[in-house]
Amino acid sequence: PLGLLSLLQEECLVPNGNDQSLLEKLLAANANNSIFTRSRQSARHTTVSHFSIAHYAGNVAYNINGWVEKNKDVIERNGLEVLASSTKPLLQILFPL
């Protein structure tokens, strides 16, 4: 299944992509994943944009409002150059120039 970051990136590329649509895709992609759940607030109110992930120290609730818009923010060229010039292979893959 697609991970959270992959689904977020996909939602940013879709015309009229939005946070609620992203949440529904995350919930669908993780329907059988016991560490990923719709938070109690969302279970009662379908318009509330919360989900929970079970981390090692316990459940952490996340509010998805603003994620799609924030992910569309442009990274300054200098920042990209710093990340791309890292000696860490993962950063070189994530931030190619």
C-alpha positions in Angstrom: 0.0 0.0 0.0 1.0 3.6 -0.5 2.5 5.3 2.5 1.4 8.6 4.0 4.0 10.7 2.2 3.3 9.1 -1.2 -0.4 9.7 -0.8 0.2 13.3 0.3 2.3 13.9 -2.8 -0.3 12.3 -5.0 -3.0 14.5 -3.5 -1.0 17.6 -4.2 -0.8 16.7 -7.9 -4.5 16.0 -8.2 -6.6 19.0 -9.4 -8.6 20.2 -6.4 -6.8 17.9 -4.1 -7.7 18.6 -0.5 -7.1 17.4 3.1 -10.4 15.5 3.5 -9.8 13.5 0.3 -6.3 12.8 1.6 -7.7 11.5 4.9 -10.1 9.2 3.1 -7.3 7.8 1.0 -5.1 7.3 4.0 -7.9 5.5 5.9 -8.7 3.3 2.9 -5.0 2.5 2.3 -4.5 1.6 5.9 -7.9 -0.1 6.6 -6.1 -3.3 7.7 -3.3 -1.6 9.5 -3.7 -1.8 13.3 -1.4 1.1 14.0 -3.3 3.5 11.8 -6.8 4.4 13.0 -9.4 7.2 12.6 -9.3 9.1 15.9 -12.3 9.0 18.1 -13.3 12.5 17.1 -13.4 11.5 13.5 -15.4 8.4 14.2 -18.2 10.5 15.7 -18.0 13.4 13.2 -17.0 12.5 9.7 -16.0 16.1 8.9 -13.3 16.2 11.6 -9.9 15.6 10.1 -8.1 13.5 12.7 -6.4 10.2 12.6 -4.1 8.3 15.0 -0.9 6.4 14.6 0.3 4.0 17.3 3.9 4.9 18.1 6.2 3.1 20.5 5.2 5.4 23.3 1.5 5.3 22.6 -1.1 6.7 20.2 -0.5 10.1 18.6 -3.5 12.0 17.1 -2.9 14.1 14.0 -5.0 16.8 12.5 -4.7 16.7 8.8 -6.0 20.2 8.2 -3.6 22.2 6.0 -1.3 19.3 5.0 -2.0 19.5 1.3 -1.6 23.2 1.1 1.6 23.2 3.3 3.1 20.4 1.2 2.8 22.6 -1.9 5.1 25.2 -0.4 8.2 25.8 -2.5 11.6 25.0 -1.0 14.1 27.7 -1.7 16.9 26.8 -4.2 19.6 27.2 -1.5 17.8 24.7 0.7 17.5 22.2 -2.1 21.2 22.5 -2.9 22.1 21.9 0.7 19.9 18.8 0.8 21.0 17.5 -2.6 24.7 17.9 -1.7 24.3 15.7 1.4 26.5 12.7 1.8 23.4 10.7 2.8 22.1 8.7 -0.2 18.5 9.0 0.9 18.6 12.8 0.9 20.3 12.7 -2.6 17.4 10.5 -3.8 14.7 12.7 -2.2 16.2 16.0 -3.4 17.8 15.5 -6.8 18.9 18.6 -8.7 
